[in-house]
Amino acid sequence: MISRIMRPAARHLFAEQARGNLAPMLRRFSRRAVFVFPGRISFSGEYHGREAIAEWFELFEPLHLTFALHDMALSGPPWKMNLFIRFTARQLADDGTVTHENSGVIHDRVRWGKIVYHECTEDTQRLSEFEALRAAS
């Protein structure tokens, strides 16, 4: 039952994010959530609290990435749920050419509909190459 609710909700949140509307995604985080983006690039780090997470999204949003959500898995009761999402992120040029593509996994710990812990793991080599290309242009 819960997966029937979470799957369309996750797709909606990522679609809104791709359109530049960050508010729905940010509302899903608890005020004291922890957001982890591993690696050694400018987006990497550990962010504490909804305000810090909002700042991360503001830095990330100008990339105009779209997300294809492939698999989702849920476990646990609503007060201690784990959500896993396998995704592909793409950046498209104005002519529709893919300028960046990467895949990864998101792990969210969710309590009563609010994300309390979020970790997004992607191919760090591709992210480093992407960041180098962005810096060169």
C-alpha positions in Angstrom: 0.0 0.0 0.0 2.7 2.5 1.0 4.7 1.8 -2.2 1.6 2.7 -4.3 1.7 6.1 -2.6 5.5 6.6 -2.6 6.3 5.7 -6.2 4.1 8.4 -7.8 5.1 10.9 -5.1 8.8 10.4 -5.8 8.3 10.7 -9.6 6.4 13.9 -9.0 9.0 15.4 -6.7 11.8 14.7 -9.2 9.8 16.1 -12.1 9.2 19.3 -10.1 12.9 19.5 -9.3 13.8 19.2 -13.0 11.4 22.1 -13.7 13.2 24.2 -11.1 10.5 24.0 -8.5 12.5 23.0 -5.4 9.8 23.7 -2.8 8.0 20.3 -3.0 11.3 18.4 -2.6 12.5 20.6 0.2 9.2 20.2 2.1 9.9 16.4 2.3 12.9 16.9 4.5 12.6 17.3 8.2 13.9 20.5 9.8 16.9 18.5 11.2 17.5 16.2 8.2 21.0 15.1 7.2 21.9 15.2 3.5 25.0 13.4 2.3 26.6 13.6 -1.2 29.8 11.6 -1.1 32.8 12.5 -3.3 35.4 15.1 -3.9 33.6 17.6 -6.1 32.0 21.0 -5.3 28.6 19.4 -4.5 30.0 16.9 -2.1 29.6 17.1 1.6 27.3 16.6 4.6 24.6 19.1 5.1 22.6 19.4 8.3 19.1 21.0 8.5 16.6 22.0 5.9 18.2 25.4 5.3 21.6 23.9 4.5 19.9 21.3 2.2 18.1 24.1 0.5 21.4 25.9 -0.2 22.8 22.7 -1.7 19.7 22.4 -4.0 20.1 26.0 -5.0 23.7 25.3 -6.1 22.7 22.1 -7.9 19.5 23.5 -9.7 21.3 25.5 -12.4 22.6 22.3 -13.9 19.0 21.6 -15.1 19.3 17.8 -14.7 16.4 15.5 -15.5 16.0 12.2 -13.6 14.7 8.9 -14.7 13.7 6.8 -11.7 14.2 3.1 -12.5 13.7 1.0 -9.3 12.3 1.9 -5.9 12.3 -0.3 -2.8 10.7 0.4 0.5 11.2 -1.4 3.8 10.0 -0.8 7.4 7.0 0.7 9.0 6.0 4.4 8.4 7.9 5.6 11.5 11.2 3.9 10.4 11.1 3.5 6.7 14.0 3.0 4.3 13.5 4.1 0.7 16.0 3.2 -2.1 15.8 4.7 -5.6 18.0 3.8 -8.5 18.1 6.6 -11.0 19.8 8.1 -14.0 20.5 11.8 -14.2 20.9 13.6 -17.5 21.8 17.1 -18.6 20.6 18.0 -22.1 21.8 20.7 -24.4 19.3 23.0 -26.1 19.3 20.7 -29.2 18.5 17.6 -27.0 22.0 16.2 -27.0 23.0 14.5 -23.8 25.9 16.5 -22.3 26.1 14.5 -19.1 24.7 11.2 -17.9 25.3 9.5 -14.6 23.5 6.8 -12.6 23.2 6.4 -8.9 21.3 5.3 -5.9 19.5 7.3 -3.3 18.9 6.0 0.2 16.4 7.9 2.4 15.4 7.2 5.9 11.9 8.4 6.3 9.8 9.0 9.5 6.1 9.7 9.0 6.6 11.0 5.5 9.6 13.2 6.3 13.2 12.5 5.2 15.5 12.5 8.1 18.6 11.1 6.3 19.4 11.3 2.6 22.4 9.9 0.8 22.9 10.1 -2.9 25.7 8.0 -4.4 26.7 8.4 -8.0 29.6 7.4 -10.2 32.2 9.8 -8.8 34.5 9.5 -11.8 31.8 10.8 -14.1 31.0 13.6 -11.7 34.7 14.6 -11.6 34.8 14.6 -15.4 31.5 16.6 -15.6 32.8 19.2 -13.1 36.1 19.5 -15.1 34.1 20.2 -18.3 32.0 22.8 -16.5 35.1 24.5 -15.2 36.7 24.6 -18.7 33.7 26.2 -20.3 
